[in-house]
């Protein structure tokens, strides 16, 4: 019955994620659409497991081409080493450019670790708008490791809430003081795709191009994708 419990609770949670974030997404989308229409790039960063959500937007069939990820090659191993996130952002900035007026989505379920907070700070200093994707329930209950005492949502300009529980697991195991079934990846992927859909709707309404990638498994897609990427030469973390 655990899988049924996970399914039922997850579906209910995803409905809540949509309702809780709907107005924020609708407020953000026109701003991001203006940046995209002007040739801007959307940047992402997630440390550790949160990197999966950031990668979901990058080089993705059906997604915007103008998305680039700051990648932590340590897999989050040193995410609490002071200065590491800032150095990571600075290296990415040199290679791909963090430009004023663009947007960055920083993903951290707990919102407490140094690297995501430092990257958010660096991006704000460069004039980017910072969107945090976090669990507000969890972040309110944990202690930050950042020297400032701040958490990610306090640094960000906007916050999307994945509505997750403390510890990220939603199914209590019978007879054990343990829970299984994480939801942060499900909810995070939903949120970034809801945001992309709203951005696309605004682009269409404004008569702007919709620079979407096509599945490379369809005829002519690789050529079309490469042509799309020409406008972003040197700016994307994933080459096409």
C-alpha positions in Angstrom: 0.0 0.0 0.0 3.0 2.3 0.3 3.1 3.0 -3.4 -0.6 3.8 -3.4 -0.2 6.2 -0.5 2.8 7.9 -2.3 0.8 8.3 -5.5 -2.3 9.7 -3.8 -0.3 12.1 -1.6 1.9 13.2 -4.5 -1.0 14.0 -6.7 -2.6 16.1 -4.0 0.7 17.8 -3.4 1.1 18.7 -7.0 -2.3 20.3 -7.1 -1.3 22.4 -4.1 2.0 23.3 -5.7 0.1 24.7 -8.7 -2.4 26.7 -6.6 0.2 28.0 -4.1 2.5 29.3 -6.9 0.0 30.3 -9.6 0.0 34.0 -8.9 3.8 34.2 -8.6 4.3 32.4 -11.9 1.8 34.7 -13.6 3.7 37.7 -12.2 7.1 36.4 -13.2 6.3 35.2 -16.7 5.9 38.5 -18.4 9.2 39.7 -17.0 11.0 36.6 -18.1 9.3 36.7 -21.5 10.6 40.2 -22.1 14.1 39.1 -21.3 13.8 36.0 -23.6 12.4 38.2 -26.4 15.4 40.5 -26.0 17.8 37.5 -26.4 18.4 36.9 -22.7 19.4 33.6 -21.1 17.7 31.9 -18.1 20.3 30.4 -15.8 19.8 27.6 -13.3 21.7 26.2 -10.3 21.0 23.4 -8.0 23.4 21.8 -5.6 23.4 18.1 -4.9 20.2 16.4 -5.8 18.6 19.7 -6.7 20.8 19.9 -9.8 18.4 17.4 -11.4 15.7 20.1 -11.5 18.0 22.7 -13.0 19.1 20.2 -15.6 15.5 19.5 -16.5 15.4 22.9 -18.2 18.6 22.6 -20.1 18.8 21.3 -23.7 15.3 19.8 -23.2 13.0 18.9 -26.0 9.9 21.0 -25.7 11.8 23.5 -23.5 13.3 26.9 -24.2 16.7 26.9 -25.9 17.9 29.9 -23.9 18.5 28.0 -20.6 22.0 27.3 -19.2 23.0 25.6 -16.0 25.8 26.4 -13.5 27.1 22.9 -12.7 28.8 21.8 -9.5 31.2 19.0 -10.5 31.5 17.9 -6.9 27.9 16.9 -6.8 27.3 19.1 -3.8 30.2 17.5 -1.8 31.6 20.9 -0.7 28.4 23.0 -1.0 29.0 24.3 2.5 32.6 25.4 1.9 32.5 29.2 2.3 33.4 30.9 -1.0 32.9 27.9 -3.2 29.6 29.0 -4.6 30.9 32.4 -5.4 33.9 31.0 -7.1 31.6 28.6 -9.1 29.4 31.5 -10.2 32.4 33.7 -11.1 33.9 30.9 -13.3 30.6 30.4 -15.0 30.2 34.1 -15.5 33.6 34.2 -17.3 32.7 31.3 -19.5 29.0 32.0 -20.3 28.1 35.4 -18.9 25.6 36.4 -16.2 24.1 39.6 -17.7 22.1 42.3 -16.0 18.4 42.0 -16.7 18.5 38.2 -17.0 17.0 35.6 -14.6 18.5 32.8 -12.5 16.6 30.0 -10.8 18.4 28.7 -7.7 17.1 25.4 -6.4 17.7 24.2 -2.9 15.1 22.2 -1.0 16.3 23.3 2.4 17.5 26.7 1.3 20.2 26.5 4.1 23.4 25.7 2.3 26.2 28.1 1.4 26.6 27.5 -2.4 23.1 28.3 -3.5 23.0 31.4 -1.3 26.4 32.6 -2.6 25.4 32.1 -6.2 22.2 34.0 -5.6 24.2 36.8 -4.0 26.6 36.9 -6.9 23.8 37.0 -9.5 22.1 39.8 -7.7 25.3 41.8 -7.7 25.5 41.3 -11.4 22.0 42.7 -11.9 20.1 39.4 -12.4 16.7 38.7 -10.9 16.9 35.7 -8.6 14.1 33.1 -8.3 14.5 30.7 -5.4 12.8 27.3 -5.6 12.7 25.8 -2.1 10.5 24.2 0.5 9.3 27.0 2.7 8.1 24.5 5.3 11.6 22.9 5.6 13.6 26.1 5.3 11.8 27.7 8.2 12.8 24.8 10.5 16.5 24.5 9.6 19.5 26.6 10.5 21.5 28.2 7.7 25.2 27.4 7.2 25.8 30.8 5.5 27.8 33.3 7.6 25.2 36.0 7.1 22.5 34.0 8.8 20.3 34.3 5.8 18.5 31.5 3.8 18.0 31.4 0.1 14.5 32.8 0.1 15.6 35.9 2.0 18.3 36.6 -0.7 16.0 35.9 -3.7 13.7 38.4 -5.4 11.0 35.8 -5.9 10.4 32.4 -4.3 8.6 29.4 -5.6 7.5 26.9 -2.9 7.6 23.2 -3.7 5.3 22.7 -0.7 7.4 19.8 0.6 7.5 18.5 4.1 10.4 18.6 6.6 12.8 15.9 5.4 11.2 15.8 1.9 9.5 12.4 2.4 5.7 12.0 2.6 5.0 8.4 3.4 5.3 7.2 6.9 6.5 3.6 7.2 4.2 1.5 9.4 5.8 0.4 12.7 8.9 2.5 12.0 10.0 6.0 12.8 10.9 6.6 9.2 9.4 8.1 6.1 10.0 7.5 2.4 8.9 9.0 -0.9 10.5 12.3 -1.6 8.6 14.9 -3.6 11.0 17.8 -4.2 12.0 16.6 -7.7 8.4 16.0 -8.8 7.3 19.4 -7.5 10.4 21.2 -8.8 10.1 19.8 -12.3 6.4 20.8 -12.3 7.2 24.3 -11.2 9.8 25.1 -13.8 7.7 23.7 -16.6 4.6 25.6 -15.4 6.8 28.7 -15.5 8.0 27.9 -19.0 4.5 27.3 -20.2 3.4 30.7 -18.9 6.4 32.4 -20.5 5.5 30.7 -23.8 1.9 32.0 -23.5 3.2 35.5 -23.0 5.6 35.3 -26.0 2.7 34.1 -28.2 0.4 36.9 -27.0 3.2 39.4 -27.7 3.8 38.0 -31.2 7.4 37.1 -30.2 9.3 34.0 -31.4 9.0 30.9 -29.2 12.6 29.5 -29.3 11.7 25.8 -28.4 14.0 22.9 -28.8 12.7 19.9 -30.8 13.4 16.2 -29.9 16.5 15.1 -31.7 14.7 11.9 -32.5 12.5 13.7 -35.0 13.4 14.5 -38.6 15.3 17.7 -39.1 15.4 18.5 -35.4 19.2 18.6 -34.9 19.6 21.1 -37.7 16.7 23.3 -36.4 18.1 23.1 -32.8 21.6 24.1 -33.9 20.2 27.0 -35.9 18.3 28.2 -32.8 21.4 28.0 -30.6 23.5 30.2 -33.0 22.1 33.3 -31.3 23.4 32.1 -28.0 26.9 31.2 -29.0 29.1 30.7 -26.0 26.3 31.4 -23.6 24.8 27.9 -23.1 26.3 25.3 -20.8 25.1 22.5 -23.1 26.3 22.7 -26.6 23.9 21.8 -29.4 
